[in-house]
Amino acid sequence: MHLSMHNWMRAEPIEVTIRRLAKYGYESIEIGGEPDKYDTKEVRGYLKENGIRCWGSISLMFTGLDLIQADEAGRANTVQYLKNSITMVKELEGEIMSIVPSEVGKVNAQADEETEWNWAVEGLKEVNDHAKKEGIRVAVEPLNRFETNFLNRHDQGLALAKAVGPDVGVCLDAFHMNIEEANFRQALLDTGDKLFDFHVADNNRMACGMGALNWHDIVGTLKEIGYDGALTVEFVAPLDRTPANPYLNATASAEKELTAEQLKFIEDHGSGVLSEEFYSWLVEETGKTLLPLIK
């Protein structure tokens, strides 16, 4: 196992993100699924310069990106977006594409259950065919019920992966699991070698070690099932706007790199624009918690 991190939680130049990861002992990055944003040759240079590699990417299902939407053209556009993200991962010499099938924040169905399921399977089969050609593994990720009404638990993820193809796996996220799984450990055991990616944040979605989850037990169970991939950090710090706020340096003005679409995505996750100082501290604290456990 090794320590990785997403970069969608704070808008900043990618070279700043990569340098921070190297500073705090991370091994890789799981870069946000924005294939039109990155010059992959340039990013490879930053990665090599800092001794960091690309683990893969995560789909960022902004408004309109949804494999189970009623609009046929919208579904086709989503498939193409995912294919482009997979090509980005290949060009960055990564190996995993984790996919949230539906738009994040959409909790209302647009069709009956069977129709939506078939749309998801059909779209993911086309995406996976492209991934196989590019040499990239695909994992489907469940989110909690407040972020999607489609895929919430490990058993649902396993069922969808199986319907798409025998080479498709599951990406699980400790934060979402803490909300939705009846038995955290059993969910990991049941997923077994189908676990292709694992996202980490504490139960309050702060840095690992700043909440109630038992990371010693979680990492121990991952070792038990033979998981040897990334622990990809995905904290989304809640902003405290009351006098009880213990983090007075948490917020900052929006960076020039932050688009309206990205800001909405972050705010929809209950966060906002974080200061570089606060963000870096959370990156460091997560490393202090997890690195001793995975060595």
Steps between C-alpha positions, in 0.01 A plus 500: 500500500602859453366847572338701222271801482235668289549859389143616428442628856719811450545696178869574448768436237564128474872549560419650843293193587770260386774679695287485816443128462872438463574715806274295726600152384221414258582270210237582239210719392150403387442794272155652455313394189540820301679379187463831316676683783837325500794486263598144579857541376544798731344315795726198441793737530380631836443144621848384399663810645341434841518120510121462492303273266144505374286230662196583289202731481153546645202612295373843602132473420416867463153611391402314183747214541287199579479148355140457619346825383194484275663708226666264250740766374598575859580135563711486184684816606570342840641186338732712287608700805592180682690370197696825485580471870628147448722615215636769734585231757685299237699804388592566864611135535234425761299182541157566656187687393244520782152590381200642680221402258257784568514876549613586853217660693222358281263298716188490283445219251439577133374152411402171662763289675550247219541769235755695704694182575511408133617850406783474753607154381483597133704817549757336724550212257594747228729685741661177617563386143697820449681453832611149402652634180686764702615252766306673782290326765150632576344515846146616583456703817195511731424830677273566795125549451523878536724524192337243273191281492660240276802327656552518877646170631775253418256224400334731248843592364593133467175425318558784253863402443397140432232612254754708307777244477724258694794741488310791663545568871377724779635814663392544861519815710532484879286812550210364294538151649469641851155632406365216289660168595346290776842347570809688382741207536264252337451731204876495439518124544210446259657727239833318524708499184237708322618801698700696242518836680439629854423862592563626850366774727381478857135462602464881510676522162796670661855372473554139608561493875279802567180301547371174643609238243749235614768521232710226655211256456408628153853471364535163670189372320631635169821304555292194589322504162829556318428854387820654367375817333471860609342655803380809318440794731172684438428717802239769444531731798169644624512873560400621845332843483432522873701633796583137582726477194839362613666563162518875454731475199285248312351717226650710224401696192435302184805424287503606138498133399160442664214487251136555593434134422778386733387732777145367480634142516704581813214688665262214421736284707454732799835675471639813336824674413766390749818689580828348386622487860193312626490265202870413529456431870221251425721329240780473755274373780359227277851386416592487868201274563526262205865471398606309816214253446575408139876449532 
